[in-house]
Amino acid sequence: MQNTRLRWIAFYGLALGLLGVITAFMLNWIFGLIVLIAAVVVLVVIFNTLQEISIDTQEFIADLSYRIKRGEQEALIEMPMGVLIFNDHQRVAWINPYLQAYFGDTEVLGKSIASVDQTLADAIEAHAKDETYTTITWADKQFYLLVQPELNVVYLMDVSHYAQIERDYHNEQLVLGIISLDNYDEVTQSMSDSDISTLRNYVTSTLTDWTKDFNTYLRRLNSDHYLLVGHLSDLENLEADKFKILDTIRETTSKQNYPLTLSMGLAYGQKDINRLASLAQSNLDLALGRGGDQVVVKAENEEARFYGGKTNPMEKRTRVRARMISQALQELFSQSDQIFVAGHQTPDMDSLGASLGIRRIAQMNGKKCWIILDEAQQSHSDIQRLLQSIDNYSEVKDAIITPADAANRATDQSLLIMVDHSKPSMSMAESVYDKLQNRTVIIDHHRRGEEFPENPILVYIEPYASSTCELITEMLEYQPQEANAMNKIEATAMLSGIEIDTKNFTNHTGTRTFDAASYLRSAGADAELIVQFNKENPDSYMQRNHLISRVELINESVALIAGEDGTTYDSVTAAQAADSLLNMAGVEASFVITQRADNRVGISARSTGEVNVQVIMEQMGGGGHLQNAATQIENQSVTEVRQELLNILNNQAAEATQDAKE
């Protein structure tokens, strides 16, 4: 009767029995007596049965409860998971046999966790507030660790086996690489067939030996391309070696008077083989766009890692590509309703001169071209003088428009040409680029950086060239010459751009640089006007000398200038100061750090070629050439940027020392 459900069943049965007996007596007393006896018998049976059910149920529940508690106790003792209970004083109150096995015969009960094992104590303290388990390494194994501080309980599960599976999966990921001989065609042009065969056999055998040392597979695709296949663990070993094969090939072939360089693009982290191959090719394109003689390692959605790049790119001996690009540009012009050309922010003579050159090419092809220039931006005195001279050429002056005006004029059939830069974030026409991302052409002489337009319609990046004006001058020679010839101001601006970027033909200059200069002179470039453009303001002259007076030698080969915090310096003045420092005996690299007018801190970096300043500036968010690079940094002072640069230089010096020891 204490069980509620059984009690109601009993009451219901009793009520039915009474109702049946009363009804039977009303019909016949004999029949009623029989029903009464039957009802009593049935009720007795029912009550006995219910009593047995209730007793059996209680016994079952008690037995089940006992077995559950016993199972819990056995689980704590026998389950393959470590359980440690400690008191408020961090002393071990209880430990299950599974975890005790990791301590051996050491007695742990009653002792502090730190005295038993300091590593475990540190892990428990470090992860006491974690809401989920954490993977730790302890006792030469890996464990999932979970701490319940409110109960003073620690759970440890040995996952070394699964961690090994995870490591194996990580290490055995497929790596795909494409190797290119940068200047194979140029080097082999003047070689005999036997010498070419010898050179090819040397490169192939050297690369084969190298890949065998690192457990990778090499397959020659054609005369100047190879396929590399390996695992991620092999790639990690290659990166630890820093791809010294680049130096081996370059130095050995140079001694044989056939200087050959390699570039590689390696990709990983993709299950789709086609996507992996595409990414490897993209990485190779990035390496070649940065001048070659280097390796680019990159997985999708990760930052690229660069190795090599210690030499300047060699000048190409053929103009075939310049002619092909020129013809491709003509075809794009014919498919466009109007052309927009933009240089980088804070324009220099090469940027603006190249823009004028592109406008002239568009004129030669009967197309309207707009030069995007934000005259509100502070520019150096040479640009200001050039713009004053352009006032005398109404056709050119009317073609110069603001970025906002260009964005309003642009249509789906318009074409944007980015000159002297390839980073959209540096562009004078970033808003126009946003509208014409799939209708963009890039013409540049700087090494390509990781930031790059996703889908340019045409790319012409030649790091061997002295300037963008040199590249565009070569294209001018393949354009229709019947009408719309260059005018004096365009030829002068382009020649001035070449002179400034080559420091009057003394730096980064090849035979094609002089060919381009000769063409511009014949087109009417005025040397005297260039001198007028490049005359320095007295204030700039005094600023440069002031900066030079603050020079400090980091070591015998690196010179550093840091301007005063809060004092603004012109970016061109800072660049000139960096150039001047290279004239000091023994100085192989120079860095000038100054506060800019836009409140950013700028660094101008220069090198004689022994130090790759491009790599250093890329670590600080910039880029450029091996010998000429820069960056701009926001939300930091000159002093802070100086310290960051010193840290990078010190790290490089330490790595160089380590490499020399090895």
C-alpha positions as CSV (number, residue, x, y, z in Angstrom):
1,M,0.0,0.0,0.0
2,Q,3.0,2.3,0.3
3,N,3.5,2.2,-3.5
4,T,1.2,4.9,-5.0
5,R,0.7,3.2,-8.4
6,L,0.1,-0.2,-6.8
7,R,-2.3,1.3,-4.2
8,W,-4.5,2.8,-6.9
9,I,-4.6,-0.5,-8.8
10,A,-5.6,-2.3,-5.5
11,F,-8.4,0.3,-4.8
12,Y,-9.7,0.0,-8.4
13,G,-9.8,-3.8,-8.1
14,L,-11.6,-3.7,-4.7
15,A,-14.2,-1.2,-6.1
16,L,-14.9,-3.5,-9.0
17,G,-15.3,-6.5,-6.7
18,L,-17.8,-4.7,-4.4
19,L,-19.8,-3.5,-7.4
20,G,-20.0,-7.0,-8.7
21,V,-21.1,-8.6,-5.4
22,I,-23.8,-5.9,-4.8
23,T,-25.1,-6.5,-8.3
24,A,-25.1,-10.3,-7.8
25,F,-27.1,-10.1,-4.5
26,M,-29.6,-7.8,-6.1
27,L,-30.3,-10.5,-8.7
28,N,-30.2,-13.6,-6.4
29,W,-28.8,-14.1,-2.9
30,I,-27.3,-17.5,-3.8
31,F,-25.7,-16.1,-6.9
32,G,-24.5,-13.1,-4.8
33,L,-22.9,-15.5,-2.2
34,I,-21.0,-17.3,-5.0
35,V,-19.7,-14.0,-6.5
36,L,-18.7,-12.8,-3.0
37,I,-16.6,-15.9,-2.4
38,A,-15.0,-15.6,-5.9
39,A,-14.4,-11.9,-5.4
40,V,-12.7,-12.5,-2.0
41,V,-10.5,-15.2,-3.6
42,V,-9.5,-13.0,-6.6
43,L,-8.8,-10.0,-4.3
44,V,-6.6,-12.0,-2.1
45,V,-4.7,-13.3,-5.2
46,I,-4.4,-9.8,-6.6
47,F,-3.1,-8.3,-3.3
48,N,-0.6,-11.2,-2.9
49,T,0.6,-10.7,-6.5
50,L,1.0,-6.9,-6.1
51,Q,2.9,-7.5,-2.9
52,E,5.3,-9.8,-4.7
53,I,5.7,-7.4,-7.5
54,S,6.5,-4.6,-5.1
55,I,9.0,-6.7,-3.2
56,D,10.7,-7.9,-6.5
57,T,10.9,-4.3,-7.7
58,Q,12.5,-3.1,-4.6
59,E,15.0,-5.9,-4.6
60,F,15.8,-5.3,-8.3
61,I,16.3,-1.6,-7.6
62,A,18.5,-2.3,-4.6
63,D,20.5,-4.8,-6.5
64,L,20.9,-2.4,-9.5
65,S,21.9,0.4,-7.2
66,Y,24.5,-1.8,-5.6
67,R,25.9,-2.9,-8.9
68,I,26.0,0.7,-10.2
69,K,27.9,1.8,-7.1
70,R,30.2,-1.2,-7.4
71,G,30.7,-0.5,-11.1
72,E,31.6,3.1,-10.3
73,Q,34.1,1.9,-7.7
74,E,35.6,-0.7,-10.1
75,A,35.7,1.9,-12.9
76,L,37.7,4.3,-10.8
77,I,40.1,1.5,-9.9
78,E,40.2,-0.4,-13.2
79,M,39.4,2.1,-16.0
80,P,42.3,3.2,-18.3
81,M,42.2,6.8,-17.1
82,G,44.2,8.4,-14.3
83,V,42.2,10.0,-11.5
84,L,43.9,12.0,-8.7
85,I,42.1,13.6,-5.9
86,F,43.8,16.3,-3.8
87,N,42.9,18.3,-0.8
88,D,42.9,22.1,-0.3
89,H,46.6,22.0,0.6
90,Q,47.5,20.4,-2.8
91,R,48.3,17.1,-1.2
92,V,47.3,13.8,-2.8
93,A,44.2,12.3,-1.0
94,W,43.6,9.4,-3.4
95,I,44.9,8.1,-6.7
96,N,43.7,5.2,-8.8
97,P,46.0,2.3,-9.6
98,Y,46.1,3.3,-13.3
99,L,47.8,6.6,-12.5
100,Q,49.9,5.1,-9.7
101,A,51.6,2.9,-12.3
102,Y,53.2,6.1,-13.8
103,F,54.8,6.9,-10.5
104,G,56.2,3.3,-10.1
105,D,56.9,2.4,-6.5
106,T,56.9,6.0,-5.3
107,E,54.5,6.6,-2.4
108,V,52.3,9.6,-3.4
109,L,49.4,9.6,-0.8
110,G,49.6,12.4,1.6
111,K,52.4,14.1,-0.3
112,S,52.1,17.4,-2.2
113,I,51.8,17.1,-5.9
114,A,54.8,19.4,-6.4
115,S,57.0,17.2,-4.3
116,V,55.9,14.1,-6.2
117,D,56.2,15.6,-9.7
118,Q,56.9,19.3,-10.3
119,T,56.0,19.0,-14.0
120,L,52.6,17.6,-13.3
121,A,52.0,20.2,-10.6
122,D,52.8,23.0,-13.0
123,A,50.5,21.5,-15.6
124,I,47.6,21.2,-13.1
125,E,48.1,24.8,-12.0
126,A,48.4,26.2,-15.5
127,H,45.2,24.5,-16.7
128,A,43.1,24.5,-13.6
129,K,40.7,27.0,-15.1
130,D,40.4,25.5,-18.5
131,E,36.8,24.5,-19.4
132,T,37.8,21.6,-21.6
133,Y,40.7,19.1,-21.7
134,T,44.2,20.2,-22.7
135,T,46.9,18.1,-24.3
136,I,50.1,18.0,-22.2
137,T,53.4,16.1,-22.3
138,W,54.3,14.3,-19.1
139,A,56.3,11.2,-18.3
140,D,57.5,11.1,-22.0
141,K,53.9,10.6,-23.1
142,Q,51.0,12.8,-24.2
143,F,47.9,13.1,-22.1
144,Y,44.5,14.8,-22.1
145,L,44.4,16.7,-18.9
146,L,41.1,18.0,-17.3
147,V,41.0,19.6,-13.9
148,Q,37.9,20.1,-11.8
149,P,39.0,22.7,-9.2
150,E,35.6,22.7,-7.4
151,L,36.0,19.0,-6.7
152,N,39.8,19.0,-6.4
153,V,40.0,16.2,-9.0
154,V,42.4,15.7,-11.9
155,Y,41.7,13.4,-14.9
156,L,44.6,12.2,-17.1
157,M,44.1,10.1,-20.2
158,D,47.1,8.7,-22.1
159,V,46.6,9.6,-25.8
160,S,50.2,9.0,-27.0
161,H,49.0,6.4,-29.5
162,Y,46.5,8.9,-31.1
163,A,49.1,11.7,-30.9
164,Q,51.5,9.5,-32.9
165,I,48.8,8.9,-35.5
166,E,48.2,12.6,-35.7
167,R,51.9,13.3,-36.1
168,D,52.1,10.6,-38.8
169,Y,49.2,12.2,-40.6
170,H,50.9,15.6,-40.3
171,N,54.3,14.4,-41.4
172,E,52.9,12.4,-44.3
173,Q,51.0,15.2,-45.9
174,L,51.9,15.5,-49.6
175,V,54.2,18.3,-50.6
176,L,54.4,19.3,-54.3
177,G,57.1,21.5,-55.7
178,I,58.0,22.9,-59.1
179,I,61.7,23.8,-59.7
180,S,62.6,26.2,-62.5
181,L,66.0,27.2,-63.9
182,D,65.6,31.0,-64.0
183,N,67.9,31.9,-66.8
184,Y,68.4,28.6,-68.6
185,D,67.5,30.0,-72.1
186,E,69.8,33.0,-71.7
187,V,72.7,31.0,-70.4
188,T,72.5,28.3,-73.0
189,Q,72.1,30.7,-76.0
190,S,75.8,30.9,-76.7
191,M,76.7,27.4,-75.6
192,S,77.5,24.4,-77.8
193,D,75.3,21.3,-77.7
194,S,77.9,19.3,-75.7
195,D,78.2,22.1,-73.1
196,I,74.5,22.4,-72.8
197,S,74.2,18.6,-72.3
198,T,77.0,18.8,-69.7
199,L,75.3,21.6,-67.8
200,R,71.9,19.9,-67.9
201,N,73.4,16.6,-66.6
202,Y,75.2,18.4,-63.8
203,V,72.1,20.3,-62.7
204,T,69.9,17.1,-62.9
205,S,72.5,14.9,-61.0
206,T,73.0,17.6,-58.3
207,L,69.3,18.0,-57.8
208,T,68.8,14.2,-57.7
209,D,71.5,13.7,-55.1
210,W,70.0,16.6,-53.1
211,T,66.5,15.2,-53.2
212,K,67.7,11.7,-52.2
213,D,69.4,13.2,-49.1
214,F,66.0,14.6,-48.0
215,N,63.9,11.5,-49.0
216,T,62.1,13.3,-51.8
217,Y,61.3,12.4,-55.4
218,L,62.5,14.4,-58.4
219,R,61.3,14.2,-62.0
220,R,62.5,16.3,-64.9
221,L,59.6,17.8,-66.8
222,N,61.6,19.5,-69.6
223,S,64.9,21.2,-70.1
224,D,64.4,23.9,-67.4
225,H,61.6,22.5,-65.1
226,Y,61.5,19.7,-62.5
227,L,58.8,18.2,-60.3
228,L,59.5,17.7,-56.6
229,V,57.3,15.3,-54.5
230,G,57.7,14.7,-50.8
231,H,56.2,14.7,-47.4
232,L,55.7,17.5,-44.9
233,S,58.4,16.1,-42.6
234,D,60.8,16.2,-45.6
235,L,59.8,19.8,-46.2
236,E,60.6,20.7,-42.6
237,N,64.1,19.3,-43.0
238,L,64.5,21.2,-46.3
239,E,63.5,24.4,-44.5
240,A,65.9,23.7,-41.7
241,D,68.6,23.3,-44.3
242,K,67.4,26.7,-45.8
243,F,67.6,25.2,-49.3
244,K,71.4,25.5,-49.6
245,I,71.1,23.8,-53.0
246,L,70.4,27.3,-54.4
247,D,73.9,28.4,-53.4
248,T,75.5,25.2,-54.6
249,I,74.1,25.5,-58.1
250,R,74.7,29.2,-58.4
251,E,78.3,29.1,-57.1
252,T,79.3,26.0,-59.1
253,T,77.9,27.2,-62.4
254,S,79.4,30.7,-61.8
255,K,82.9,29.2,-61.5
256,Q,82.2,27.5,-64.9
257,N,81.3,30.9,-66.4
258,Y,77.7,29.7,-66.9
259,P,75.9,31.4,-63.9
260,L,72.6,29.5,-63.4
261,T,70.1,30.1,-60.7
262,L,67.1,28.1,-59.4
263,S,63.6,29.1,-58.2
264,M,61.2,26.8,-56.5
265,G,57.5,26.9,-55.5
266,L,56.4,24.4,-52.9
267,A,52.9,23.8,-51.6
268,Y,51.2,21.6,-49.0
269,G,48.1,21.3,-46.9
270,Q,45.7,20.3,-49.7
271,K,44.1,16.9,-50.3
272,D,43.1,18.0,-53.9
273,I,46.1,17.2,-56.0
274,N,45.1,19.6,-58.8
275,R,44.6,22.4,-56.3
276,L,48.0,21.6,-54.7
277,A,49.7,21.7,-58.2
278,S,48.0,25.1,-58.9
279,L,49.3,26.5,-55.6
280,A,52.8,25.2,-56.2
281,Q,52.8,27.0,-59.6
282,S,51.5,30.1,-58.0
283,N,54.3,30.0,-55.4
284,L,56.8,29.6,-58.3
285,D,55.4,32.6,-60.0
286,L,55.8,34.5,-56.8
287,A,59.5,33.4,-56.6
288,L,60.1,34.4,-60.2
289,G,58.2,37.7,-59.7
290,R,60.6,38.5,-56.8
291,G,63.6,38.1,-59.1
292,G,64.3,34.4,-58.9
293,D,67.1,32.6,-57.2
294,Q,64.8,31.8,-54.3
295,V,62.2,29.5,-52.8
296,V,58.6,30.2,-51.8
297,V,56.9,27.8,-49.4
298,K,53.3,28.4,-48.8
299,A,50.1,26.6,-47.9
300,E,46.7,28.0,-48.7
301,N,45.6,30.8,-46.3
302,E,49.1,30.9,-44.8
303,E,51.8,33.5,-45.1
304,A,54.5,32.7,-47.6
305,R,58.0,31.8,-46.3
306,F,61.0,32.9,-48.4
307,Y,64.4,31.4,-48.8
308,G,67.4,32.6,-50.9
309,G,67.0,35.7,-53.0
310,K,70.6,36.6,-52.3
311,T,71.5,37.9,-55.8
312,N,70.2,40.5,-58.1
313,P,68.2,39.1,-61.0
314,M,70.2,38.9,-64.2
315,E,69.3,41.1,-67.2
316,K,67.5,39.3,-69.9
317,R,69.3,39.3,-73.3
318,T,66.1,39.1,-75.3
319,R,63.3,41.7,-76.0
320,V,60.9,39.0,-77.0
321,R,58.8,39.4,-73.9
322,A,58.7,43.2,-74.2
323,R,57.3,42.8,-77.7
324,M,54.8,40.2,-76.6
325,I,53.6,42.3,-73.7
326,S,53.4,45.3,-76.0
327,Q,51.2,43.4,-78.4
328,A,49.0,42.0,-75.6
329,L,48.5,45.6,-74.3
330,Q,47.4,46.7,-77.7
331,E,44.8,43.9,-77.8
332,L,43.5,44.9,-74.3
333,F,43.3,48.5,-75.4
334,S,41.2,47.6,-78.4
335,Q,38.7,45.8,-76.0
336,S,38.4,48.7,-73.5
337,D,36.4,51.9,-73.7
338,Q,38.9,53.9,-71.7
339,I,42.2,53.4,-69.9
340,F,43.1,54.4,-66.3
341,V,46.8,54.4,-65.2
342,A,47.9,54.9,-61.6
343,G,51.2,54.9,-59.8
344,H,51.8,54.4,-56.1
345,Q,50.9,56.7,-53.3
346,T,53.5,59.5,-52.7
347,P,54.5,59.4,-56.4
348,D,58.1,59.6,-57.5
349,M,59.5,60.4,-61.0
350,D,59.5,56.8,-62.1
351,S,55.8,56.3,-61.1
352,L,54.6,59.5,-62.8
353,G,56.9,59.1,-65.8
354,A,55.6,55.6,-66.3
355,S,52.0,56.9,-66.2
356,L,52.8,59.5,-68.8
357,G,54.3,56.7,-71.0
358,I,51.2,54.5,-70.7
359,R,49.0,57.5,-71.7
360,R,51.2,58.0,-74.8
361,I,50.8,54.3,-75.7
362,A,47.0,54.6,-75.4
363,Q,47.1,57.7,-77.6
364,M,49.1,55.8,-80.2
365,N,46.3,53.2,-80.2
366,G,43.5,55.8,-80.4
367,K,42.3,55.3,-76.8
368,K,41.5,57.9,-74.2
369,C,43.7,57.4,-71.1
370,W,43.3,59.1,-67.7
371,I,46.2,59.5,-65.3
372,I,45.1,59.1,-61.7
373,L,46.9,61.5,-59.4
374,D,45.9,62.9,-56.0
375,E,47.6,66.3,-56.1
376,A,46.4,66.8,-52.5
377,Q,49.1,64.3,-51.4
378,Q,52.4,65.8,-50.4
379,S,54.9,65.2,-53.1
380,H,58.6,66.0,-53.5
381,S,59.9,69.1,-55.2
382,D,60.8,67.2,-58.4
383,I,57.2,66.0,-58.9
384,Q,55.9,69.5,-58.1
385,R,58.2,71.0,-60.8
386,L,57.2,68.3,-63.3
387,L,53.5,69.1,-62.7
388,Q,54.2,72.8,-63.2
389,S,55.9,72.0,-66.5
390,I,52.9,69.9,-67.5
391,D,50.7,73.0,-67.2
392,N,52.1,74.0,-70.6
393,Y,50.8,70.8,-72.2
394,S,47.0,71.2,-72.0
395,E,46.3,67.7,-73.5
396,V,48.4,66.0,-70.8
397,K,47.1,68.3,-68.0
398,D,43.5,67.6,-68.9
399,A,44.1,63.8,-68.7
400,I,45.1,64.1,-65.0
401,I,42.2,63.3,-62.7
402,T,41.6,62.6,-59.0
403,P,40.9,59.1,-57.7
404,A,37.3,60.0,-56.9
405,D,36.7,61.3,-60.4
406,A,38.3,58.1,-61.9
407,A,36.1,55.9,-59.7
408,N,33.0,57.7,-61.1
409,R,34.2,57.4,-64.7
410,A,35.2,53.8,-64.6
411,T,32.9,51.2,-66.3
412,D,32.9,47.5,-66.6
413,Q,34.8,47.8,-69.9
414,S,37.5,50.1,-68.6
415,L,41.1,49.0,-68.0
416,L,43.3,49.9,-65.0
417,I,47.0,49.8,-65.3
418,M,49.1,49.8,-62.1
419,V,52.6,51.0,-62.7
420,D,55.7,50.9,-60.4
421,H,53.8,48.9,-57.8
422,S,51.8,45.7,-57.5
423,K,50.2,46.1,-54.0
424,P,46.7,47.4,-54.2
425,S,47.0,48.9,-50.8
426,M,49.8,51.1,-52.1
427,S,47.9,52.3,-55.2
428,M,47.0,55.8,-55.9
429,A,43.7,54.3,-57.2
430,E,42.7,51.8,-54.7
431,S,39.0,52.7,-55.1
432,V,39.3,52.2,-58.9
433,Y,41.0,48.8,-58.4
434,D,38.0,47.7,-56.3
435,K,35.8,48.2,-59.3
436,L,38.2,46.8,-61.9
437,Q,39.8,43.9,-60.1
438,N,39.3,41.6,-63.1
439,R,40.4,44.3,-65.6
440,T,43.8,45.2,-64.1
441,V,47.3,45.2,-65.7
442,I,50.4,45.4,-63.6
443,I,53.7,46.8,-64.9
444,D,56.5,46.9,-62.3
445,H,60.2,46.5,-61.8
446,H,60.0,45.7,-58.0
447,R,60.2,42.2,-56.7
448,R,56.7,40.8,-56.3
449,G,55.4,40.7,-52.7
450,E,52.9,38.4,-51.1
451,E,50.1,41.0,-51.4
452,F,49.1,40.8,-55.0
453,P,45.9,41.3,-57.1
454,E,44.0,38.0,-57.2
455,N,43.1,38.0,-60.9
456,P,45.1,40.5,-63.0
457,I,44.4,40.3,-66.7
458,L,48.1,40.9,-67.6
459,V,51.3,41.0,-65.5
460,Y,54.7,42.4,-66.6
461,I,57.1,42.3,-63.6
462,E,60.8,42.4,-64.5
463,P,63.0,42.8,-61.4
464,Y,66.1,43.0,-63.6
465,A,64.9,46.3,-65.1
466,S,66.2,49.6,-63.6
467,S,62.8,51.2,-63.6
468,T,59.3,51.0,-64.8
469,C,60.0,53.7,-67.3
470,E,62.6,51.4,-68.9
471,L,60.0,48.7,-69.4
472,I,57.4,51.1,-70.8
473,T,60.0,52.7,-73.1
474,E,60.7,49.3,-74.6
475,M,57.0,48.8,-75.2
476,L,56.8,52.2,-76.9
477,E,59.2,51.0,-79.6
478,Y,56.7,48.4,-80.7
479,Q,53.7,50.7,-80.9
480,P,52.4,52.4,-84.1
481,Q,54.7,55.3,-84.8
482,E,52.8,57.0,-87.6
483,A,51.1,59.6,-85.4
484,N,50.9,60.7,-81.7
485,A,54.6,60.7,-81.2
486,M,56.0,61.4,-77.7
487,N,56.2,65.0,-76.7
488,K,59.1,66.6,-74.9
489,I,57.7,66.5,-71.4
490,E,56.8,62.8,-71.6
491,A,60.2,61.8,-72.8
492,T,61.9,64.0,-70.2
493,A,59.8,62.7,-67.3
494,M,60.5,59.0,-68.3
495,L,64.3,59.6,-68.7
496,S,64.3,61.4,-65.4
497,G,62.6,58.4,-63.8
498,I,65.3,56.1,-65.2
499,E,68.1,58.5,-64.0
500,I,66.7,58.8,-60.5
501,D,66.1,55.0,-60.0
502,T,69.6,54.2,-61.3
503,K,71.3,57.1,-59.5
504,N,72.5,58.6,-62.8
505,F,73.2,55.2,-64.4
506,T,75.5,54.0,-61.7
507,N,73.2,51.4,-60.0
508,H,71.1,48.5,-61.2
509,T,71.9,49.4,-64.8
510,G,72.0,47.1,-67.8
511,T,72.6,47.4,-71.5
512,R,68.8,47.8,-72.1
513,T,68.8,50.7,-69.7
514,F,71.1,52.6,-71.9
515,D,69.1,51.6,-75.0
516,A,65.9,52.9,-73.4
517,A,67.7,56.2,-72.4
518,S,69.0,56.5,-76.0
519,Y,65.4,56.1,-77.4
520,L,64.0,58.7,-75.0
521,R,66.8,61.2,-75.9
522,S,66.0,60.7,-79.6
523,A,62.3,61.3,-78.7
524,G,63.1,64.8,-77.3
525,A,64.1,64.3,-73.6
526,D,65.7,67.4,-72.3
527,A,68.7,66.8,-70.1
528,E,68.8,70.4,-68.8
529,L,65.1,70.2,-67.8
530,I,65.9,67.0,-65.9
531,V,68.6,68.9,-64.0
532,Q,66.0,71.6,-63.1
533,F,63.5,68.9,-61.9
534,N,66.1,67.3,-59.7
535,K,67.4,70.5,-58.0
536,E,67.1,70.2,-54.3
537,N,65.4,72.7,-52.0
538,P,67.6,74.3,-49.4
539,D,65.4,72.8,-46.7
540,S,65.7,69.3,-48.0
541,Y,69.4,69.7,-48.3
542,M,69.7,70.9,-44.7
543,Q,67.4,68.1,-43.6
544,R,69.5,65.4,-45.3
545,N,72.7,66.7,-43.8
546,H,71.0,66.8,-40.4
547,L,69.9,63.2,-40.7
548,I,73.4,62.1,-41.9
549,S,74.9,63.7,-38.8
550,R,72.8,61.3,-36.6
551,V,74.3,58.2,-38.2
552,E,75.3,55.3,-36.0
553,L,77.2,52.2,-37.1
554,I,75.4,49.0,-35.9
555,N,78.5,47.0,-36.9
556,E,81.2,47.6,-39.4
557,S,78.8,47.0,-42.4
558,V,75.4,48.5,-41.3
559,A,74.7,52.2,-40.9
560,L,71.5,53.4,-39.2
561,I,69.9,56.8,-38.9
562,A,66.9,57.4,-36.6
563,G,65.2,60.8,-36.8
564,E,63.7,62.5,-33.8
565,D,60.3,61.5,-32.6
566,G,57.8,64.1,-33.6
567,T,60.0,65.7,-36.3
568,T,58.6,65.2,-39.8
569,Y,61.0,64.4,-42.7
570,D,60.3,64.2,-46.4
571,S,60.5,60.6,-47.7
572,V,62.7,61.5,-50.6
573,T,65.1,63.2,-48.3
574,A,65.3,60.1,-46.1
575,A,65.9,58.0,-49.2
576,Q,68.7,60.3,-50.3
577,A,70.3,60.1,-46.9
578,A,70.2,56.3,-47.1
579,D,71.9,56.4,-50.5
580,S,74.6,58.7,-49.1
581,L,75.5,56.3,-46.3
582,L,76.5,53.7,-48.9
583,N,79.4,56.0,-49.9
584,M,81.0,55.4,-46.5
585,A,83.8,52.9,-46.6
586,G,82.8,49.4,-45.4
587,V,79.1,50.2,-45.3
588,E,77.1,47.4,-47.0
589,A,73.6,48.4,-45.9
590,S,71.9,51.5,-44.6
591,F,68.6,52.2,-42.9
592,V,67.0,55.6,-42.3
593,I,64.0,55.8,-39.9
594,T,61.9,59.0,-39.9
595,Q,58.5,60.3,-39.0
596,R,56.4,61.0,-42.1
597,A,53.9,63.8,-42.8
598,D,51.1,61.2,-42.6
599,N,52.1,60.3,-39.0
600,R,53.5,56.9,-40.1
601,V,57.1,56.0,-39.5
602,G,59.0,55.3,-42.7
603,I,62.2,53.3,-43.3
604,S,64.3,53.7,-46.4
605,A,66.7,50.8,-46.8
606,R,69.7,50.5,-49.2
607,S,72.3,47.9,-49.8
608,T,75.3,47.3,-52.0
609,G,74.0,43.8,-52.7
610,E,75.7,41.9,-49.9
611,V,72.7,42.4,-47.6
612,N,69.1,41.6,-48.8
613,V,67.2,44.6,-47.5
614,Q,64.0,43.5,-49.2
615,V,63.7,40.5,-46.9
616,I,64.3,42.7,-43.8
617,M,61.6,45.3,-44.9
618,E,59.2,42.5,-45.7
619,Q,59.4,41.3,-42.1
620,M,58.3,44.9,-41.2
621,G,55.4,44.9,-43.7
622,G,57.2,46.5,-46.6
623,G,59.1,45.3,-49.7
624,G,61.2,46.4,-52.7
625,H,64.4,45.2,-54.2
626,L,67.4,43.3,-52.8
627,Q,69.3,46.6,-52.8
628,N,66.5,49.1,-52.4
629,A,63.5,48.6,-50.1
630,A,61.2,50.5,-47.8
631,T,58.3,50.3,-45.4
632,Q,55.8,52.5,-43.5
633,I,54.6,51.6,-40.1
634,E,51.6,52.9,-38.2
635,N,51.0,53.5,-34.5
636,Q,54.6,53.3,-33.5
637,S,57.2,55.9,-32.7
638,V,60.6,56.2,-34.3
639,T,62.3,54.8,-31.2
640,E,60.1,51.7,-31.2
641,V,60.6,51.1,-34.9
642,R,64.4,51.5,-34.4
643,Q,64.4,48.8,-31.7
644,E,62.3,46.5,-33.8
645,L,64.7,46.9,-36.7
646,L,67.7,46.3,-34.4
647,N,66.1,43.0,-33.2
648,I,65.7,41.8,-36.8
649,L,69.3,42.7,-37.6
650,N,70.6,41.0,-34.5
651,N,68.7,37.9,-35.3
652,Q,70.0,37.8,-38.8
653,A,73.5,38.3,-37.6
654,A,73.1,35.4,-35.1
655,E,71.7,33.1,-37.9
656,A,74.6,34.1,-40.2
657,T,77.1,33.2,-37.4
658,Q,75.3,29.8,-36.9
659,D,75.3,29.1,-40.6
660,A,79.0,29.9,-40.8
661,K,79.8,27.4,-37.9
662,E,77.8,24.7,-39.7
